[in-house]
Amino acid sequence: MPSRRSFLATGSTLLTGILAGCSRTILSQSPNGTQWTASVPEPTSLSPPCVTNGWLAVGGYHDGQLENSQLAVFDATNGTRQWDVDLGRITGLTASDGCIYVGEKGGPRGTQAQIYAFDAPSGEQLWTQAMNNLASALTVTNEALYAANGSLAALETSDGTLRWEQSSIAGTNFTVVAAPDDQLAADDTAVYFGDQGGVVALSPSDGTLLWAWQPEDWPSTTVGPLPVDTRVYVGADGIVAALDRTTGQLQWRSSFGMDARVQGFHRTESSLLVAEATTQAPSGTFGTVYELSLRNGTGRYERRFETPVTQTTSTSDTFVIGTDAGQITWVDGLSFFDQPKTTISNETILLGAGDEHVFVQTTNGTLYALSRPS
């Protein structure tokens, strides 16, 4: 299923130890900017590390067994392990307002999945709700949890009560066949979902259609929708579009070539940063970050990476780029050529971020907390 959270190969030589009463990893050569490390399960592609109120949630599986998963929670400041819980196959993960929400495949009465809500500091299970979708896409806004993959549903964050559920929308070709977590977004006025036909915006209260943008030539959505100020940004293979947040009307559209897959974007005060990967002939194999005008989508600057961009995340004010060579780069804007970076080599990773730190989960069971290298 299309997602910007594809894996990249990185690695390092590790020595595992026990520090301060919690499981930690001691590195022979720590990447620049390392604040702490910890032992964690292997990552799954749809559950990158996420942070709420200073608590870091990490999901993954053990010994190559997807059905043998664990949710672990850490103090995001110092890496102290607070609690963990064993689950079946984790399908999705998100965190908000001091709560952690995780989807687990399978459920009672033949349902596809169930969602658990946990209190982040204590690990207390607050509620669980059986779902008719796989709950791989999860996002929280305004006391509602939205879950997608097979349908799109809204739940009350207070007790898990189902508010509404949609598997199709009259008058559109909207379907939720597969929904990575970066295809779903919500704000106080709408729930946005991007699929192979474009973008739809639904009412948070009852799931009815507010608007639909469905051009004839839109490939499958890979990034977004991202609602910021008056616009919604969405990316696909080689294309980024800006839509009016209220009406869905196209404001501008920029193309990067047929072989350029958009992997992520980040809005600054004056521009939209767009990361893409080119991995097919005749263009060759590389990655690029573009800085586009917010007004009309025209290019201002660009920066080339020798290998494809495979991962992106954002801190409170910085776009963080990961390539399949294991290079992680902090990008504020492309007019400045010296960008802080570090490297984690020879391991497959997922990226997540809090306000200031970047969290890197690797397939060898290591979690890195990184600050911006000086």
Solvent accessible surface area in square Angstrom, and as a share of the most:
residue,aa,sasa,rsa
1,M,130,0.58
2,P,35,0.22
3,S,16,0.10
4,R,37,0.13
5,R,36,0.13
6,S,47,0.30
7,F,81,0.34
8,L,4,0.02
9,A,66,0.51
10,T,0,0.00
11,G,0,0.00
12,S,45,0.29
13,T,107,0.62
14,L,49,0.25
15,L,121,0.60
16,T,95,0.55
17,G,19,0.18
18,I,126,0.64
19,L,83,0.41
20,A,100,0.78
21,G,77,0.74
22,C,12,0.07
23,S,34,0.22
24,R,31,0.11
25,T,8,0.05
26,I,76,0.39
27,L,22,0.11
28,S,87,0.56
29,Q,153,0.68
30,S,62,0.40
31,P,15,0.10
32,N,101,0.52
33,G,22,0.21
34,T,35,0.20
35,Q,96,0.43
36,W,18,0.06
37,T,12,0.07
38,A,0,0.00
39,S,27,0.18
40,V,14,0.08
41,P,4,0.02
42,E,42,0.19
43,P,1,0.01
44,T,19,0.11
45,S,52,0.34
46,L,22,0.11
47,S,0,0.00
48,P,12,0.07
49,P,5,0.03
50,C,23,0.14
51,V,40,0.23
52,T,7,0.04
53,N,111,0.57
54,G,37,0.36
55,W,55,0.19
56,L,0,0.00
57,A,0,0.00
58,V,0,0.00
59,G,0,0.00
60,G,0,0.00
61,Y,33,0.12
62,H,60,0.27
63,D,124,0.64
64,G,48,0.47
65,Q,108,0.48
66,L,65,0.32
67,E,106,0.48
68,N,66,0.34
69,S,0,0.00
70,Q,22,0.10
71,L,0,0.00
72,A,0,0.00
73,V,0,0.00
74,F,0,0.00
75,D,33,0.17
76,A,12,0.10
77,T,109,0.63
78,N,74,0.38
79,G,1,0.01
80,T,48,0.28
81,R,58,0.21
82,Q,70,0.31
83,W,32,0.11
84,D,66,0.34
85,V,45,0.26
86,D,103,0.53
87,L,22,0.11
88,G,23,0.22
89,R,83,0.30
90,I,8,0.04
91,T,17,0.10
92,G,0,0.00
93,L,11,0.05
94,T,20,0.12
95,A,17,0.13
96,S,26,0.17
97,D,120,0.62
98,G,10,0.10
99,C,26,0.16
100,I,0,0.00
101,Y,6,0.02
102,V,0,0.00
103,G,0,0.00
104,E,20,0.09
105,K,101,0.43
106,G,31,0.30
107,G,30,0.28
108,P,57,0.36
109,R,207,0.76
110,G,78,0.75
111,T,26,0.15
112,Q,76,0.34
113,A,0,0.00
114,Q,34,0.15
115,I,0,0.00
116,Y,28,0.11
117,A,0,0.00
118,F,6,0.03
119,D,38,0.20
120,A,0,0.00
121,P,62,0.39
122,S,72,0.47
123,G,19,0.18
124,E,106,0.48
125,Q,89,0.40
126,L,78,0.39
127,W,23,0.08
128,T,64,0.37
129,Q,49,0.22
130,A,24,0.18
131,M,5,0.02
132,N,86,0.44
133,N,0,0.00
134,L,49,0.25
135,A,0,0.00
136,S,3,0.02
137,A,0,0.00
138,L,9,0.05
139,T,27,0.16
140,V,27,0.15
141,T,28,0.16
142,N,104,0.54
143,E,130,0.58
144,A,1,0.00
145,L,0,0.00
146,Y,2,0.01
147,A,0,0.00
148,A,0,0.00
149,N,6,0.03
150,G,34,0.33
151,S,5,0.03
152,L,0,0.00
153,A,0,0.00
154,A,0,0.00
155,L,0,0.00
156,E,51,0.23
157,T,25,0.14
158,S,98,0.63
159,D,80,0.42
160,G,0,0.00
161,T,70,0.41
162,L,78,0.39
163,R,76,0.28
164,W,21,0.07
165,E,56,0.25
166,Q,43,0.19
167,S,70,0.45
168,S,70,0.45
169,I,13,0.07
170,A,100,0.77
171,G,88,0.85
172,T,30,0.17
173,N,99,0.51
174,F,2,0.01
175,T,56,0.33
176,V,6,0.04
177,V,119,0.68
178,A,31,0.24
179,A,0,0.00
180,P,0,0.00
181,D,22,0.11
182,D,12,0.06
183,Q,3,0.02
184,L,10,0.05
185,A,14,0.11
186,A,15,0.12
187,D,18,0.09
188,D,99,0.51
189,T,92,0.53
190,A,3,0.03
191,V,0,0.00
192,Y,0,0.00
193,F,2,0.01
194,G,0,0.00
195,D,15,0.08
196,Q,126,0.56
197,G,11,0.11
198,G,0,0.00
199,V,1,0.00
200,V,3,0.02
201,A,0,0.00
202,L,0,0.00
203,S,15,0.09
204,P,25,0.16
205,S,77,0.49
206,D,71,0.37
207,G,0,0.00
208,T,70,0.41
209,L,67,0.34
210,L,88,0.44
211,W,19,0.07
212,A,42,0.33
213,W,25,0.09
214,Q,59,0.26
215,P,34,0.21
216,E,185,0.83
217,D,93,0.48
218,W,13,0.05
219,P,42,0.27
220,S,42,0.27
221,T,0,0.00
222,T,1,0.00
223,V,4,0.02
224,G,8,0.08
225,P,5,0.03
226,L,55,0.28
227,P,24,0.15
228,V,38,0.22
229,D,91,0.47
230,T,101,0.58
231,R,48,0.18
232,V,0,0.00
233,Y,2,0.01
234,V,0,0.00
235,G,0,0.00
236,A,0,0.00
237,D,54,0.28
238,G,2,0.02
239,I,18,0.09
240,V,0,0.00
241,A,0,0.00
242,A,0,0.00
243,L,0,0.00
244,D,38,0.20
245,R,58,0.21
246,T,114,0.66
247,T,80,0.47
248,G,3,0.03
249,Q,122,0.54
250,L,71,0.36
251,Q,71,0.32
252,W,16,0.06
253,R,78,0.28
254,S,16,0.11
255,S,84,0.54
256,F,36,0.15
257,G,44,0.42
258,M,186,0.83
259,D,37,0.19
260,A,4,0.03
261,R,77,0.28
262,V,0,0.00
263,Q,7,0.03
264,G,0,0.00
265,F,19,0.08
266,H,20,0.09
267,R,57,0.21
268,T,31,0.18
269,E,169,0.76
270,S,63,0.40
271,S,1,0.01
272,L,0,0.00
273,L,0,0.00
274,V,0,0.00
275,A,0,0.00
276,E,2,0.01
277,A,6,0.04
278,T,5,0.03
279,T,78,0.45
280,Q,113,0.50
281,A,90,0.69
282,P,131,0.83
283,S,60,0.39
284,G,33,0.32
285,T,80,0.47
286,F,35,0.15
287,G,0,0.00
288,T,0,0.00
289,V,0,0.00
290,Y,37,0.14
291,E,15,0.07
292,L,4,0.02
293,S,10,0.07
294,L,28,0.14
295,R,183,0.67
296,N,53,0.27
297,G,4,0.04
298,T,77,0.45
299,G,61,0.59
300,R,117,0.43
301,Y,103,0.39
302,E,101,0.46
303,R,58,0.21
304,R,138,0.50
305,F,10,0.04
306,E,162,0.73
307,T,42,0.24
308,P,4,0.03
309,V,0,0.00
310,T,15,0.09
311,Q,4,0.02
312,T,4,0.02
313,T,17,0.10
314,S,45,0.29
315,T,13,0.08
316,S,72,0.46
317,D,96,0.50
318,T,5,0.03
319,F,2,0.01
320,V,0,0.00
321,I,0,0.00
322,G,0,0.00
323,T,3,0.02
324,D,53,0.28
325,A,54,0.42
326,G,0,0.00
327,Q,41,0.18
328,I,0,0.00
329,T,0,0.00
330,W,3,0.01
331,V,0,0.00
332,D,64,0.33
333,G,10,0.10
334,L,5,0.03
335,S,48,0.31
336,F,148,0.62
337,F,170,0.71
338,D,133,0.69
339,Q,10,0.04
340,P,30,0.19
341,K,96,0.41
342,T,6,0.04
343,T,74,0.43
344,I,3,0.01
345,S,44,0.29
346,N,126,0.65
347,E,33,0.15
348,T,30,0.18
349,I,0,0.00
350,L,0,0.00
351,L,1,0.00
352,G,4,0.04
353,A,22,0.17
354,G,14,0.14
355,D,109,0.56
356,E,113,0.51
357,H,56,0.25
358,V,0,0.00
359,F,3,0.01
360,V,0,0.00
361,Q,0,0.00
362,T,1,0.00
363,T,40,0.23
364,N,61,0.31
365,G,14,0.14
366,T,2,0.01
367,L,0,0.00
368,Y,2,0.01
369,A,0,0.00
370,L,0,0.00
371,S,28,0.18
372,R,101,0.37
373,P,14,0.09
374,S,164,1.06
